[in-house]
Amino acid sequence: MPKAAVLPGFNQPMELLDLDLAAPKAGEVRVKMAASGVCHSDLSVQNGTLLIPAPCVLGHEGAGVITEVGEGVDHLAPGDHVVLSFVPQCGTCFFCARGQGQLCETSNIALVSGGLLDGTPRFSRDGNPVFQMSACGTFSEETVVPAIGAVKIDPGMPLKQAALIGCGVLTGVGAAVNTAAIREGDTVAVVGCGGVGLNVIQGAKHAGAERIIAVDMVDGKLELAQKFGATDTVNAGEQDAVGGVMALTQQRGADVAFEVIGLKATIDQTINMTRRGGQAILVGVPSMDVMIELPAFLGVIVAEKTVKGCWYGSSNVHTDIPKLVSLYQEKNPNVTVEYVETAKQGITVVMISQPRMLMAFGFLARVFEVFGRHHIVVDLVTTSEVSISVTVDDPSRLDDASSQAGHFFAAFAIASSSLT
């Protein structure tokens, strides 16, 4: 009976509950979670931007160790270390056969149903179903997932770092190396330097971009962006984002511009800062009512501008996840991992119930945005307590920040210390 962080309903705080977990059916595996990332998409489910039935175990970015396999699973075995994919990829459908595994037809049922590939979840409580986000539900000590959504990795890869690959890293790096066509020497602009945006930056660097312009409103994020490979920064809170990028590109605009926030305003800005003949790549998840408005003749035809969507980094999880693991293990300077360690083992996941908060998780750090440019960083969860560390860049606001932090509700899942 694993403990899990359960969202009881939209716009409600999460609850830490004991759940029943059924054995894996044919084509499924049971995983003991070692670590789970927190993504802005989890908040999007909580606030109703993304629609998944409730009650629901959130979490779609995680890694762990297989403890049981269902009938017909012959490529995985108990003891295997795996990264979970929130887009299970069958490898045989129309899209998978054409190298577009991120659009796999098999995964569609799981994405919308809150269940696995048969549309039903494996979690329950008092006989009632508890749904799981994107065929994962990683905010739990254990979960059952489709075998095609569990990617085996080298057991030498630290699982806490491997968890990040399941969404933020794969989406960001993939957007740069798979979705976009970055050429050696290109100028790239990245609008939004949260977790995915930071990984777009390091992916762009890996793809050969010569100049990478990071655009954000938070100085701390822009500083992180430079550590990931940004060569220039534009603080959109202090100047016009489009004008700032134009000034750095002789008024032409970026060869490739990425939107990694999901707001209409930043989508428009990203398209406008893209040069004629360039590419605007939309990565951020907007609300369902956001529309793209472009003048067809001057904005697209004459400009020969490409506006392209990016889902899950246009990635084939079965090949791209092992590649990223190898890059980390080889200590490739263009794909780096840094992790803020704590004094105790068993750290896995923190979920913050706060609508104003922008949650970002990259390879370097999580940045929680509150009080304008002030930050609250949650950095410690143990089996016996939740500890919230508060960091602000203005000491005069420390008392205010500490008081606000006390109202945040953190739900968490704890993995066995033997796995960390």
Secondary structure per residue as TSV (DSSP state, phi and psi in degrees):
chain	resnum	aa	ss	phi	psi
A	1	M	-	360.0	91.0
A	2	P	-	-73.1	152.5
A	3	K	E	-84.1	143.3
A	4	A	E	-146.3	151.6
A	5	A	E	-89.1	113.6
A	6	V	E	-112.1	131.3
A	7	L	E	-88.5	111.0
A	8	P	-	-74.2	-24.9
A	9	G	S	-175.8	166.4
A	10	F	T	-61.6	140.8
A	11	N	T	59.5	30.2
A	12	Q	-	-118.4	150.8
A	13	P	-	-68.1	151.9
A	14	M	-	-78.4	157.6
A	15	E	E	-124.4	140.8
A	16	L	E	-90.9	112.8
A	17	L	E	-130.2	155.2
A	18	D	E	-87.0	126.7
A	19	L	-	-120.5	156.0
A	20	D	E	-86.1	142.0
A	21	L	E	-129.9	115.8
A	22	A	-	-70.7	157.9
A	23	A	-	-67.6	153.4
A	24	P	-	-65.0	137.7
A	25	K	-	-84.8	-176.1
A	26	A	T	-57.0	133.4
A	27	G	T	78.8	15.9
A	28	E	E	-127.0	163.9
A	29	V	E	-137.8	151.8
A	30	R	E	-101.2	135.2
A	31	V	E	-127.2	130.7
A	32	K	E	-88.0	114.8
A	33	M	E	-72.0	135.3
A	34	A	E	-101.5	-32.1
A	35	A	E	-161.9	150.4
A	36	S	E	-139.9	134.7
A	37	G	-	-84.1	163.0
A	38	V	-	-112.6	124.5
A	39	C	-	-117.5	155.7
A	40	H	H	-59.9	-26.0
A	41	S	H	-63.3	-29.1
A	42	D	H	-64.2	-42.7
A	43	L	H	-64.6	-35.0
A	44	S	H	-65.2	-31.5
A	45	V	H	-71.3	-42.1
A	46	Q	H	-61.8	-39.3
A	47	N	T	-93.5	2.4
A	48	G	T	90.0	3.2
A	49	T	S	-64.6	-42.3
A	50	L	S	-105.5	133.6
A	51	L	-	-99.7	112.4
A	52	I	-	-136.5	137.6
A	53	P	-	-59.6	149.9
A	54	A	S	-119.8	155.8
A	55	P	S	-68.7	151.9
A	56	C	E	-146.6	139.3
A	57	V	E	-85.2	113.0
A	58	L	-	-78.3	-179.9
A	59	G	-	102.1	125.9
A	60	H	-	-142.0	13.9
A	61	E	-	-133.8	100.2
A	62	G	E	-160.2	171.1
A	63	A	E	-145.0	153.7
A	64	G	E	-171.7	-160.7
A	65	V	E	-124.7	131.2
A	66	I	E	-70.2	133.2
A	67	T	E	-113.2	-17.9
A	68	E	E	-159.2	143.5
A	69	V	E	-122.5	146.9
A	70	G	-	-85.7	175.4
A	71	E	T	-58.3	138.1
A	72	G	T	85.2	-3.1
A	73	V	-	-89.3	109.2
A	74	D	-	-118.3	-3.2
A	75	H	S	-101.5	-1.8
A	76	L	-	-132.7	154.7
A	77	A	-	-148.0	157.3
A	78	P	T	-52.5	136.0
A	79	G	T	99.7	-16.0
A	80	D	-	-68.7	140.2
A	81	H	E	-89.8	133.0
A	82	V	E	-137.0	151.1
A	83	V	E	-103.6	135.2
A	84	L	E	-90.5	140.7
A	85	S	-	-110.1	129.4
A	86	F	S	-81.5	-1.9
A	87	V	S	-121.9	86.9
A	88	P	-	-58.2	137.5
A	89	Q	-	-123.0	116.1
A	90	C	-	-75.2	-28.6
A	91	G	S	85.9	-5.2
A	92	T	S	-126.7	-14.1
A	93	C	S	-73.2	178.2
A	94	F	T	-51.6	-48.8
A	95	F	T	-74.9	-43.4
A	96	C	G	-60.2	-39.4
A	97	A	G	-66.9	-17.9
A	98	R	G	-106.5	19.7
A	99	G	T	74.5	21.0
A	100	Q	-	-120.9	58.5
A	101	G	G	-60.5	-26.4
A	102	Q	G	-65.1	-15.5
A	103	L	G	-104.9	16.8
A	104	C	-	-46.1	127.7
A	105	E	S	-67.0	-30.9
A	106	T	T	-65.3	-32.3
A	107	S	T	-78.8	-14.0
A	108	N	H	-59.3	-40.0
A	109	I	H	-60.2	-45.1
A	110	A	H	-66.5	-36.9
A	111	L	H	-64.2	-33.7
A	112	V	H	-103.3	-19.1
A	113	S	H	-90.9	-21.7
A	114	G	S	77.4	15.6
A	115	G	S	-126.1	-161.6
A	116	L	S	-94.9	-155.3
A	117	L	T	-70.6	-16.0
A	118	D	T	-94.7	4.8
A	119	G	S	86.0	0.5
A	120	T	-	-118.6	145.2
A	121	P	-	-84.0	165.8
A	122	R	S	-102.3	-11.5
A	123	F	E	-84.4	148.3
A	124	S	E	-155.5	164.2
A	125	R	E	-147.9	122.9
A	126	D	T	54.9	37.0
A	127	G	T	83.0	-3.2
A	128	N	E	-104.2	141.9
A	129	P	E	-66.5	142.2
A	130	V	E	-120.0	116.0
A	131	F	E	-73.6	164.7
A	132	Q	E	-132.2	133.9
A	133	M	G	-65.8	125.4
A	134	S	G	51.7	42.7
A	135	A	G	60.4	24.7
A	136	C	T	-124.9	-77.7
A	137	G	-	68.0	58.0
A	138	T	-	-81.5	-8.8
A	139	F	S	-80.3	55.4
A	140	S	B	-152.1	157.4
A	141	E	S	-66.0	-34.9
A	142	E	E	-141.1	157.0
A	143	T	E	-152.1	164.0
A	144	V	E	-118.2	130.6
A	145	V	E	-135.4	162.7
A	146	P	E	-61.9	140.4
A	147	A	G	-62.1	-30.2
A	148	I	G	-75.6	-6.1
A	149	G	G	-104.7	10.1
A	150	A	E	-118.3	115.4
A	151	V	E	-105.4	118.9
A	152	K	E	-68.6	136.3
A	153	I	-	-128.1	167.2
A	154	D	-	-61.0	127.9
A	155	P	T	-64.0	-11.7
A	156	G	T	-78.7	-10.5
A	157	M	S	-79.0	124.4
A	158	P	-	-58.8	130.5
A	159	L	H	-70.0	-29.2
A	160	K	H	-65.4	-38.6
A	161	Q	H	-75.8	-37.2
A	162	A	H	-61.4	-32.2
A	163	A	H	-57.4	-33.9
A	164	L	H	-67.8	-23.3
A	165	I	I	-68.2	-27.7
A	166	G	I	-61.8	-22.3
A	167	C	I	-141.6	-71.3
A	168	G	I	-58.1	-46.1
A	169	V	I	-72.1	-47.8
A	170	L	H	-62.0	-42.0
A	171	T	H	-65.9	-47.0
A	172	G	H	-69.8	-53.6
A	173	V	H	-62.7	-41.6
A	174	G	H	-62.8	-36.7
A	175	A	I	-57.8	-37.7
A	176	A	I	-80.6	-40.3
A	177	V	I	-97.3	-19.6
A	178	N	I	-109.8	-55.0
A	179	T	I	-69.8	-50.1
A	180	A	S	-82.6	161.9
A	181	A	-	-114.4	73.4
A	182	I	-	-77.7	130.4
A	183	R	-	-104.8	155.4
A	184	E	T	-54.0	127.1
A	185	G	T	91.0	-0.4
A	186	D	-	-65.9	157.4
A	187	T	E	-102.7	128.1
A	188	V	E	-121.3	139.6
A	189	A	E	-116.5	137.7
A	190	V	E	-124.2	113.3
A	191	V	E	-96.1	107.7
A	192	G	-	107.0	106.3
A	193	C	-	-110.4	43.7
A	194	G	S	-78.6	-157.9
A	195	G	H	-60.0	-49.7
A	196	V	H	-67.4	-41.7
A	197	G	H	-59.4	-40.2
A	198	L	H	-61.7	-36.4
A	199	N	H	-77.0	-28.4
A	200	V	H	-60.4	-41.8
A	201	I	H	-62.2	-49.2
A	202	Q	H	-70.2	-28.7
A	203	G	H	-67.3	-39.4
A	204	A	H	-64.6	-40.0
A	205	K	H	-62.9	-43.1
A	206	H	H	-63.2	-32.7
A	207	A	H	-79.4	-9.4
A	208	G	T	109.7	7.6
A	209	A	-	-60.5	136.8
A	210	E	S	-87.7	-38.2
A	211	R	E	-125.2	128.8
A	212	I	E	-126.7	115.9
A	213	I	E	-101.6	115.9
A	214	A	E	-92.2	131.1
A	215	V	E	-121.7	122.5
A	216	D	E	-161.4	171.8
A	217	M	S	-104.4	-1.1
A	218	V	-	-116.5	120.2
A	219	D	H	-58.4	-39.2
A	220	G	H	-60.5	-38.4
A	221	K	H	-70.3	-37.3
A	222	L	H	-65.9	-34.2
A	223	E	H	-66.7	-41.9
A	224	L	H	-62.5	-40.2
A	225	A	H	-58.1	-38.0
A	226	Q	H	-67.7	-32.9
A	227	K	H	-67.1	-28.3
A	228	F	H	-84.3	-13.0
A	229	G	T	131.7	0.1
A	230	A	-	-64.9	136.1
A	231	T	S	-96.4	-23.2
A	232	D	E	-140.5	157.0
A	233	T	E	-133.7	149.1
A	234	V	E	-130.4	116.5
A	235	N	E	-86.2	105.6
A	236	A	T	-71.8	-7.5
A	237	G	T	-84.4	-14.9
A	238	E	T	-112.4	-16.6
A	239	Q	S	-152.5	164.4
A	240	D	-	-65.9	128.3
A	241	A	H	-62.5	-45.9
A	242	V	H	-65.3	-45.5
A	243	G	H	-60.8	-37.4
A	244	G	H	-64.2	-42.9
A	245	V	H	-68.7	-40.8
A	246	M	H	-61.3	-39.6
A	247	A	H	-64.2	-28.0
A	248	L	H	-88.9	-5.9
A	249	T	T	-127.9	31.1
A	250	Q	T	54.6	34.6
A	251	Q	T	68.0	14.7
A	252	R	S	-91.1	-36.6
A	253	G	-	102.2	172.4
A	254	A	E	-77.9	147.2
A	255	D	E	-62.9	-42.4
A	256	V	E	-136.5	129.8
A	257	A	E	-124.5	137.5
A	258	F	E	-115.3	132.4
A	259	E	E	-103.1	121.5
A	260	V	-	-129.7	39.1
A	261	I	S	-126.1	-51.8
A	262	G	-	100.5	29.9
A	263	L	-	-114.1	147.6
A	264	K	H	-59.2	-42.7
A	265	A	H	-60.7	-43.7
A	266	T	H	-76.3	-27.9
A	267	I	H	-63.6	-46.6
A	268	D	H	-60.9	-43.2
A	269	Q	H	-61.8	-42.8
A	270	T	H	-62.1	-44.6
A	271	I	H	-64.1	-40.3
A	272	N	H	-71.4	-26.6
A	273	M	T	-89.1	1.9
A	274	T	E	-86.6	133.4
A	275	R	E	-70.1	165.8
A	276	R	E	-59.4	133.5
A	277	G	E	79.3	2.3
A	278	G	E	-92.9	-174.8
A	279	Q	E	-122.3	131.6
A	280	A	E	-109.3	117.4
A	281	I	E	-106.7	120.4
A	282	L	E	-98.6	113.9
A	283	V	-	-111.4	-39.4
A	284	G	S	-63.1	149.7
A	285	V	-	-93.9	110.4
A	286	P	-	-89.4	170.8
A	287	S	-	-68.8	160.0
A	288	M	T	-65.9	-17.2
A	289	D	T	-95.7	3.1
A	290	V	-	-75.9	129.7
A	291	M	-	-118.6	148.9
A	292	I	-	-94.7	127.9
A	293	E	-	-121.8	118.8
A	294	L	-	-135.4	140.2
A	295	P	-	-70.4	117.2
A	296	A	I	-60.3	-45.1
A	297	F	I	-75.1	-61.3
A	298	L	I	-75.1	-33.6
A	299	G	I	-83.3	-25.2
A	300	V	I	-124.0	-54.2
A	301	I	I	-68.1	-58.3
A	302	V	T	-66.2	-36.3
A	303	A	T	-77.5	-16.8
A	304	E	T	48.4	43.1
A	305	K	-	-94.1	135.5
A	306	T	E	-101.7	125.9
A	307	V	E	-111.5	119.0
A	308	K	E	-132.0	136.8
A	309	G	E	-82.8	155.7
A	310	C	-	-132.3	114.3
A	311	W	S	-110.9	118.6
A	312	Y	G	56.3	35.3
A	313	G	G	66.5	19.9
A	314	S	G	47.6	42.1
A	315	S	-	-102.4	144.5
A	316	N	-	-94.1	105.4
A	317	V	H	-62.8	-30.7
A	318	H	H	-72.9	-18.6
A	319	T	H	-110.7	-37.0
A	320	D	H	-74.9	-36.5
A	321	I	H	-63.0	-49.1
A	322	P	H	-59.8	-34.2
A	323	K	H	-62.2	-45.0
A	324	L	H	-65.2	-38.0
A	325	V	H	-61.0	-44.3
A	326	S	H	-63.0	-40.5
A	327	L	H	-61.9	-40.5
A	328	Y	H	-65.4	-46.3
A	329	Q	H	-65.8	-30.6
A	330	E	T	-80.7	-3.5
A	331	K	T	57.3	42.0
A	332	N	-	-57.0	125.2
A	333	P	T	-64.9	-17.1
A	334	N	T	-90.9	-9.7
A	335	V	S	-133.2	94.8
A	336	T	-	-110.7	154.0
A	337	V	-	-128.6	125.9
A	338	E	-	-128.0	140.0
A	339	Y	-	-132.2	132.3
A	340	V	-	-79.7	101.6
A	341	E	-	-77.8	155.4
A	342	T	-	-117.5	176.0
A	343	A	S	-77.7	-15.0
A	344	K	S	-123.3	157.2
A	345	Q	S	-88.4	173.7
A	346	G	-	87.3	16.6
A	347	I	-	-79.6	128.4
A	348	T	-	-131.6	-65.0
A	349	V	-	-144.6	144.4
A	350	V	-	-129.6	130.7
A	351	M	E	-119.5	127.0
A	352	I	E	-106.4	126.9
A	353	S	-	-93.9	90.4
A	354	Q	-	-156.7	103.7
A	355	P	T	-57.1	-30.1
A	356	R	T	-78.1	-7.5
A	357	M	-	-87.1	133.6
A	358	L	E	-99.2	113.3
A	359	M	E	-95.4	132.3
A	360	A	E	-137.3	136.3
A	361	F	E	-134.3	108.8
A	362	G	-	-116.7	-173.2
A	363	F	S	-68.0	-21.9
A	364	L	S	-93.4	-46.5
A	365	A	-	-167.7	161.1
A	366	R	E	-96.0	137.3
A	367	V	E	-120.8	119.4
A	368	F	E	-104.5	119.1
A	369	E	E	-99.5	114.7
A	370	V	E	-143.2	166.0
A	371	F	T	52.3	46.4
A	372	G	T	69.1	-102.1
A	373	R	T	-102.8	13.9
A	374	H	E	-93.1	157.0
A	375	H	E	-129.3	140.8
A	376	I	E	-117.1	124.4
A	377	V	E	-115.8	119.3
A	378	V	E	-89.7	119.6
A	379	D	E	-129.9	2.9
A	380	L	E	-148.2	122.1
A	381	V	E	-134.0	128.1
A	382	T	-	-123.8	176.7
A	383	T	S	-67.3	-17.9
A	384	S	S	-112.6	-12.0
A	385	E	-	-159.2	162.8
A	386	V	E	-113.8	121.9
A	387	S	E	-114.4	124.4
A	388	I	E	-107.8	118.2
A	389	S	E	-93.4	129.1
A	390	V	E	-109.2	126.2
A	391	T	E	-125.8	127.7
A	392	V	-	-131.4	150.5
A	393	D	S	-90.2	3.4
A	394	D	S	-129.5	103.4
A	395	P	G	-53.7	-27.5
A	396	S	G	-67.9	-15.1
A	397	R	G	-99.3	4.6
A	398	L	H	-61.5	-44.8
A	399	D	H	-63.0	-42.1
A	400	D	H	-62.1	-44.0
A	401	A	H	-65.8	-41.6
A	402	S	H	-63.4	-40.7
A	403	S	H	-63.3	-43.8
A	404	Q	H	-64.6	-41.0
A	405	A	H	-61.0	-31.7
A	406	G	T	-65.0	-17.1
A	407	H	T	-93.0	-6.6
A	408	F	-	-76.1	141.9
A	409	F	-	-105.3	119.7
A	410	A	E	-108.7	124.7
A	411	A	E	-108.9	147.7
A	412	F	-	-151.8	159.7
A	413	A	-	-120.7	141.0
A	414	I	-	-115.6	126.2
A	415	A	-	-95.2	160.9
A	416	S	-	-63.6	135.7
A	417	S	G	-64.2	-18.2
A	418	S	G	-69.6	-14.9
A	419	L	G	-95.4	-7.0
A	420	T	-	-113.0	360.0
